[in-house]
Amino acid sequence: MSNENKNILFTLIKSLSKSEKRQFKLYVGRLGKNEDANYLTLFNVLDKMDEFEEDAILLKSQLKKRQLPNLKANLYKQILTSLRLAPQHQTLNIQIREQLDYATILYNKGLYEQSLKILEKAKQHAIDAEKNFMAYEIVEFEKEIESQYITRSLIFRADNLAIEAKNLSIQNVLASKLSNLSLQLYSFLLRNGYAKNEDDYLLGRNYFYYHLPTFEFEDLGFREKLYLYMSQLWYALIVQDFRGSYKYASKWTDLFIEHPQMIASHPVYYLKGKNHLLESLYYLRYLSKFKSEYQKLLAIEEEPHILSSDNMRALWLMYKTYSKLNLYFLSGEIQEGANEIPKIEAELKIYRNKIDDHHLMVINYKFACMHFGLDQYASSIAYLDKIINNRELVLREDLGCYTRILKLISLFELDSDQLDSFIRNTYRFLIKMNDLHLIQREIILFLRNLNSILPSQLKQAFINLHETLKKLEDHPFEKRSFLYLDIISWLESKIESKRFLLIIQEKAKNLK
């Protein structure tokens, strides 16, 4: 692990924008601190460093080693305080928390009426935004004040506060159960993968309905519906019901259309919903609708209130990149997509520390597929090796599997002498998997038997594999495999002696 990863202060400073750094220095000035204060000196030294090196800090700052632990802790706290005060970070959650802090201060000073007035306003903001956990905390604080008979208004408010607390508690319990279900289903997907057979389907189905809480739909608020649609989407993906995933991704995004005021409160879920909708349209190969929704995703760039933080801009960029690459595949514009790769990599580099390795590896796989589609097999392998050689990343089994299969086919196309050894390497990897899809088994079996196939028999071997896989194209548990690797089109290019790219482009013309 690098020193940068070890030092959270250095990582925090490197995440600051120019305006945030300026804000911090102004904040220090308002505190009346001398600009030569040790922790400000430490800030300036770390800001100019490319990599965290403690010895270099001591050399450049003249600070003593024994001072560093306390200085780093103090600086970290001061930066967070400065960020909390910055206008761009004044989210509704922070604003409500701030009002709750003010109310606590007033309460401790014995200014109970003032405290209750602030709590009432904060509670209303929380309820309007369906921040019911925060609203419940505020009600409990109100009850604490009223229970002391300080305002002597308990006889008028006791029942109202009790009813508010009860209703909020019921809503919070349901919301918690539904959000737990969504998280558990996502964990289930990572742990078990997509359903490969009827047993997997029943396992996923039983898991979903066993954990689904009882509720009346008309009693659900925005939060509860959001978590419900998220859960239903994950379930649809687990059982490979692409139409179901489209249905619930649509409900998810429509929910924000019905409640536009919630976008500011839940911008991450707003973007995630749009991303899942586009992914579902990609699975269904619904090109015209995909283009329409992609334009809506791009239009978010003109909504700075949504992309108001680095986190949101990084998330939007990642989803935009996914969708852009998928659009190139759907439309058959592989060359145009490959031309965009350097630009995309430059954009992603800006937010490298805010995008996790797994998502970057998925993007690398898509880059590899583009190069493969252009018969640029060495370039394809270069991106595939970035995935295979990432030892610190625990990949989803499907991504790890198809990365190796695509490399095997690329080595075959290059007539590489590495093919035999990599077949053995891949086979060892695959037997560690819980189970293989039928398509994976057939491809591996074909590649393992290549050495025993005479050149004159190769075309017939391609035909036989094509016939076998074609039967699986609409299989409920195998169809997703063809989204990772268009093996059918590759086989057809071999059988018809055409470029793989031409086959893809011909099929793209038939998409609606």
ABEGO torsion letter per residue (X at the ends): XBAAAABAAAAAAAABBAAAAAAAAAAAAAAGBBAABAAAAAAAAAAABABBBAAAAAAAAGBBAAAAAAAAAAAAAAAAAAAAABAAABBAAAAAAAAAAAAAAAAAAGBAAAAAAAAAAAAAAAAAAGBAAAAAAAAAAAAAAAAAGAAGAAAAAAAAAAAAAAAAAAAAAAAAAAAAAAAAAAAAAAAAEBBABAAAAAAAAAAAAAABBBBBAAABBAAAAAAAAAAAAAAAAAAGBAAAAAAAAAAAAAAAAABAAAAAABAAAAAAAAAAAAAAAAAAGBAAAAAAAAAAAAAAAABAAABABAAAAAAAAAAAAAAAAAAAAAAGBAAAAAAAAAAAAAAAAAAAAABBAAAAAAAAAAAAAAAAAAGBAAAAAAAAAAAAABAABBBBAAAAAAAAAAAAAAAAAAGBAAAAAAAAAAAAAAAABABBBAAAAAAAAAAAAAAABBAAAAAAAAAAAAAAAAAAAABAAAAAAAAABBAAAAAAAAAAGBBAAAAAAAAAAABX
